[in-house]
Amino acid sequence: FTVVGDGQVTALSPPGSGTVDVTVSTPYGRSAIGAADQFTYQEPTAQPARVAPTFSDVPAGFWAYGDIEALAAKGIVSGFPDGTFRPQQAVTRAQFVKMLVLTLGLKPVSGGGTAFGDVAMEAWYAPYVAAAVQAGLVQGITASTFGPDQTLSREQMAVLLARALKLTGSAALSFSDAGQIAPWAQGAVAAAVAAGFLSGLPGGTFQPLAAATRARRRPRCSPWCCACGAVTALRSDQTGCGANGPAEIFGTFQRRRALGAHLCTA
């Protein structure tokens, strides 16, 4: 050890951990060992390396950070060339179909053409659209138009989720703007409400034509209020959607409904 000052001593501890008794010997005697003269030491443990966020605009404190990171690790969502995720940005129909197909465990259909004239076979989203068509999840804006780059509306997302879960129930819609929901979407919205998976927005509206966002959470809305929240809710666990497909997913929804969770697709 080294005396570094009045009453100050530094010492190099041996490997491992233990207790050191410090005594001081002088020509006039030897100090007694008291509690103040006993020191414990412990070998420092390695700290886990901090993992940098995948996307520069989704920090660790972001409300959906864990979900976005888990979805990105599975390849269900991806960012933009500049390294951002842009959670406030509206999600396109092609982007959401990819999320839905991969979440449900469907296999993308490479080289599988569709009847949609605006879905080129070489487009990145073509395999996912083809898989969604084969599974009966999408029908297109028209018989020949899919609109891959168009913004996904709230009523469109409700329809896709209802089809994915094979919801068949019904309930009266109490939204103040329920009359604005398109006739082709009313059944799906009512089924989602009846199952307890869908709630409205603050103010009692549904806003069927409003854009669904990538990961924006509205005030007083549940975490299932955006595209990422919706597909996360479809997963029966943190690693996949389960071997029993929609049946298992529906069971998971029922369990989460008992906890008071609602999908408000903002």
Secondary structure, 3 states (H helix, E strand, C coil): CEEEECCEEECCCCCCCEEEECCCEECCEECCCCHHHEEEECCCCCCCCCCCCCCCCCCCCCCCHHHHHHHHHCCCCCCCCCCCCCCCCECEHHHHHHHHHHHCCCCCCCCCCCCCCCCCCCCCCHHHHHHHHHCCCCCCCECCECCCCCECEHHHHHHHHHHHHCCCCCCCCCCCCHHHCCHHHHHHHHHHHHCCCECCECCCECCCCCECECCCCCCCCCCECCHHHHHHHHCCCCCCCCCCHHHHHHHHHHHHHHCCCCECCC
